[in-house]
Structures are given as structure tokens and as C-alpha cells.
Amino acid sequence: MPGLLPIKTYNPMISIMLQSLVMVLIIPLFQKKNVFSILAGLVVIGFSWRLLFLGNIAINHALTGFQFVQLQSLSNMIQFVFLYGIIESLVLALSLSIMLLTKQRFNFIFKPSMILSISSFAIAILLNVIL
């Protein structure tokens, strides 16, 4: 975005890419019909991309010296990973519940697939490299 520090544009971009990567890796858990595996997948999604993002900003901090709020204290790190991860997992679980409840009434045409997820991730990387 014009006028912003490059790091302010880079952080949302990398977080979206990390979320996509985690989704590509976690989708096989959703293929199972076991409720426990689906809920475990939601929790893993909420925590894992945040841990990867913390690693990314730690590297950025070491290279650039830019001060990230998430790295300023241990409580900020715990809040970012665990508290926000739990909130994200709850929102995802609520969304999944709504989807399952409405799926009985409506027939959705779109069905998630591994090929679509991987290709979307590849396109996101390609566009970030090109643009």
C-alpha cells in the first residue's frame, strides 16, 4: 500500500500465505468424518500458522531491527499464539457448525479440494513474486 512501511504490507501478505500453507497441510484431517479429527484440525490451524508467523517476524526483527508488538514480551507471544489461536478455532468451529447445519437445507455447489487449495497457494506465491 502506498505510504506504508514495506513491513506493514509484508506482514498481512505473509500471514495469508502461512494460513494457506497450513490449510493445504491440514485439509487431509477434514477429509475424515471423525468429529475429533475435524476439531483437532481447527485447533492446529489456529495455532500453527501463528507459530510460523512468530518465527517469521523473529527473523525479520533480527535482520531489520523492526520492533514487532508480538515479540515485545512473552505475554504478547502467548496472547498472539494461544489466546487468538483459541478465538480463531472457535470462530472456525462456529463457521463449520453453521455450514453443516445449512448443508442439510441447501446443497452447496463448491466443495473444497486439495488441488484447488494447492493451486490457490501457488498462485498467491506467484503473484507475490511478480508483483
C-alpha positions as CSV (number, residue, x, y, z in Angstrom):
1,M,0.0,0.0,0.0
2,P,1.4,3.4,-0.9
3,G,2.8,5.4,2.0
4,L,3.1,2.4,4.4
5,L,6.4,0.9,5.5
6,P,7.1,-2.2,3.5
7,I,6.9,-4.4,6.6
8,K,3.3,-3.2,7.2
9,T,2.4,-4.6,3.7
10,Y,4.5,-7.7,4.0
11,N,3.1,-8.9,7.3
12,P,-0.5,-9.4,6.1
13,M,0.8,-11.0,2.9
14,I,3.0,-13.5,4.7
15,S,0.3,-14.3,7.3
16,I,-2.2,-15.1,4.4
17,M,0.4,-17.3,2.8
18,L,1.2,-19.1,6.0
19,Q,-2.6,-19.7,6.6
20,S,-2.9,-21.1,3.1
21,L,0.1,-23.4,3.7
22,V,-1.3,-24.7,6.9
23,M,-4.7,-25.3,5.3
24,V,-3.0,-27.3,2.5
25,L,-1.3,-29.4,5.1
26,I,-4.4,-29.8,7.4
27,I,-7.0,-30.5,4.7
28,P,-6.5,-34.3,4.9
29,L,-7.8,-34.1,8.5
30,F,-11.0,-32.6,7.3
31,Q,-11.5,-35.5,4.8
32,K,-12.2,-37.8,7.7
33,K,-15.7,-37.9,9.1
34,N,-14.5,-38.1,12.7
35,V,-15.6,-35.0,14.6
36,F,-12.5,-35.2,16.8
37,S,-10.1,-35.0,13.8
38,I,-12.0,-32.0,12.4
39,L,-11.9,-30.2,15.8
40,A,-8.2,-31.1,16.2
41,G,-7.6,-29.7,12.7
42,L,-9.3,-26.4,13.6
43,V,-7.1,-26.0,16.7
44,V,-3.9,-26.9,14.8
45,I,-4.8,-24.4,12.1
46,G,-5.3,-21.7,14.7
47,F,-2.0,-22.3,16.5
48,S,0.4,-23.5,13.7
49,W,0.2,-20.5,11.3
50,R,0.7,-18.2,14.3
51,L,3.8,-20.1,15.5
52,L,5.2,-19.9,11.9
53,F,4.4,-16.2,11.8
54,L,6.2,-15.6,15.1
55,G,9.2,-17.4,13.6
56,N,9.0,-15.2,10.5
57,I,8.8,-11.9,12.4
58,A,11.6,-13.0,14.7
59,I,13.8,-13.5,11.6
60,N,12.6,-10.1,10.3
61,H,13.4,-8.5,13.6
62,A,16.9,-10.0,13.6
63,L,17.5,-8.7,10.0
64,T,15.9,-5.3,10.1
65,G,15.6,-4.3,13.8
66,F,11.9,-3.5,13.3
67,Q,10.0,-3.7,16.6
68,F,7.1,-6.1,16.4
69,V,4.4,-5.9,19.1
70,Q,4.2,-9.7,19.2
71,L,7.8,-10.0,20.2
72,Q,8.0,-7.4,22.9
73,S,7.2,-9.7,25.7
74,L,6.4,-13.4,26.5
75,S,2.8,-12.4,27.4
76,N,2.4,-10.8,24.0
77,M,3.6,-14.0,22.3
78,I,1.4,-16.2,24.4
79,Q,-1.6,-13.9,23.7
80,F,-0.9,-13.9,20.0
81,V,-0.5,-17.7,19.6
82,F,-2.8,-19.2,22.2
83,L,-5.5,-16.7,23.0
84,Y,-6.0,-15.5,19.5
85,G,-5.5,-19.1,18.3
86,I,-8.3,-20.3,20.5
87,I,-10.5,-17.5,19.4
88,E,-9.8,-18.3,15.8
89,S,-10.5,-22.0,16.4
90,L,-13.8,-21.1,18.0
91,V,-14.8,-18.9,15.0
92,L,-13.8,-21.7,12.6
93,A,-15.8,-24.2,14.6
94,L,-18.8,-21.9,14.6
95,S,-18.5,-21.4,10.9
96,L,-18.2,-25.2,10.3
97,S,-21.3,-25.8,12.5
98,I,-23.3,-23.2,10.6
99,M,-22.1,-24.8,7.3
100,L,-23.1,-28.3,8.4
101,L,-26.5,-27.1,9.7
102,T,-27.2,-25.2,6.5
103,K,-25.9,-28.0,4.3
104,Q,-28.8,-30.1,5.3
105,R,-31.2,-27.5,3.9
106,F,-29.1,-26.2,1.0
107,N,-26.9,-28.0,-1.5
108,F,-23.6,-26.2,-1.9
109,I,-22.0,-26.4,-5.3
110,F,-18.5,-25.7,-4.1
111,K,-16.6,-28.5,-2.4
112,P,-13.1,-28.0,-1.1
113,S,-10.4,-29.9,-2.8
114,M,-6.7,-30.4,-2.3
115,I,-5.9,-29.4,-5.9
116,L,-7.8,-26.1,-5.5
117,S,-6.0,-25.4,-2.3
118,I,-2.6,-26.1,-3.6
119,S,-3.2,-24.2,-6.8
120,S,-4.5,-21.2,-4.9
121,F,-1.4,-21.3,-2.7
122,A,0.9,-21.5,-5.8
123,I,-0.9,-18.6,-7.4
124,A,-0.6,-16.5,-4.3
125,I,3.2,-17.1,-4.2
126,L,3.5,-16.4,-7.9
127,L,1.6,-13.1,-7.6
128,N,3.7,-12.0,-4.6
129,V,6.9,-12.7,-6.5
130,I,5.7,-11.0,-9.7
131,L,4.0,-8.0,-8.0
